[in-house]
């Protein structure tokens, strides 16, 4: 009974957070204002043979977030948040046999998910799994985005704390870890904490990242708040040296990039109707950047905006894909991420589905990442 209550509370906490996020973003399309029109034409479709990869791990029974990083040599890192781990035979997602941990990592071997091998990693023992990024006091971490630079991996995470509010938790900051020795399995990696600056703007760093030498760009979001999106950057030499205080923000004026220590006002808003979980990728075919996110709560749609430059102007949102799970009562759709390192289409996108404990036990396809394929029109 105690395990059941913990699992129920974990699922309901996620659902309540998503309600809050969606209410803030309910008018996302209207908020685009006079943004430029997208010039991206494409077709989209589900990719069941690709997403079957996620069912192949013997003990991992689903998780959300689902960001990816190309580790090279055909290896792709998956960053998962709340995940169900099988701890007792038959290792099914049921109250008898699973435990939830706050985050873990998966390794995909082969860039095509429809033919790749897949294994999930977490510390601890077989019957007592633990989070890859451990909790701190009463707080825990949900992964945001990661990026490989040379021989190191940088992972940004959302820090979440217990709260006396109706949600039971609240976002209470952010963190980043520097990981080396990434050629082996995650259990062999060397991990150190990057001490990120506490910006005075209430902006969560690292929801989405892009490396364009010599800068690491971090798309960052007002969270808690209205989910407006901002852009920060570090020179990679200073970041790898641990000098994270040398952060610059896009201000949108003639000064453009300004060191945080020299700013007299807040950074410029790139767009006002973002999300805490989204992706920014570069599309070489159309020579523009793509921002992928959900719009709506529960029966949400997958949407995209485009820009010729990281700093904008960003287009209005356009529909990418209408998930069939919109027609399933009690199912919510969220956590959209783009995966440019995967092959099998012009661009692979994932999204997650969630529901009450009763539903996700009855329907074991829910709470695994779903994959869709985008192919550009000629």
Phi, psi and omega in degrees: 000320179297318179296318179301315180296321179295317180295317178299314181298321180296314181294316181294327177298318178296316181298316181295320177299318181292326175301312181300315180298318185289324178298324177295326189255015187299333182254036188301316183294321180294332184286354183289337174058232184265024180301154182292158180278139178291147176244024180265122177246137187199169167240153181224149180202156177290157182227079184293323181293335175283315184286347174300339177305323185291341181274357190276340179287134186294328190246337181280123185243036172111151178192168180242192188080282171061051169275157179230155175221134176283115179271354182089163178056035176080006182257132179238128177271131172251129177256116181248147173266222185313121185226144175267126180244127177290126182242349179219145175301143004271021175062030178272160179284087180211162185297338181285335205229001184229159171228142177266133171241157189284337179195156176198178182231143175242149175242121174261127179251110189109133187280346179263111183300334183289345180233359187280157167273156186210132178214140181254143184237142173204155177278182182094195181255173182299322181260001178217070182292155181229163178291144178296315173259105191291156178294155176239112185056242180262005181261164177215174185241137167246129182297145173256280183214152178229161180208141176264133176230114185057240185256017180234160179240133175245126181240126175262141182224154172269132176265133185235135184239154171297151182212154175273001180286176181298333180286332182087353178202166179209145173294135187224030176138199183207167181208166175214146179235143176256124186238130178237179183058044188273006178284337179267193177289154181306329179295346181256001184285151175261124188237132176224152183275133170269126180276094181283150178289147174273097183290151183276007188260356183069033183252131179274120184281143165085028175297325175214145184226150173218138176253116173232100188312137007262024186242143166263119181262133182239107172286126192230153193231145175288105186208118000292152180151210188270003178066025169296147186250137181232171183229125176238166177206157171232145165291132189297328180297318180289324181294313181292338176276358179087008181271069185283347180291343181277049181272139177244149178239145174284122183257347175079358180253196184295336178282336178060270182263129183227134174301138181303323181294343181250006183281140177254353175207175184289166178288169181279146176277127176282312171205154191264349190241053182270199180218164174284337178238108179203177181227149170237124178224158177262133178253108184290333182295318180256001178054053178208168179262146180242135173244123186246132179202175171264159170226126180106168179241142181073265178281067185273158174251156174265126188234162181217145168232160185229162178204147176283348181214156180302324183273003178100184007284142179267142184286173168293158178289142174231151182290131175259314188199138176253102186297138179295339179293350175302334184269001180264118180301135175084358182261135177248153185237130187195184172057054179280134178220145175262149186226079186293343180280345181279149178247159183131354178188178176299320176206135176259134179233141175245155169215164183242154176234146182215165181193187177294164181300321180298319182289317185284342171283320181287325182243097187285356175280340178285147181076016162252150175301141173255142181248140171232154181247130172254130174236130184287138177282142180283000000 
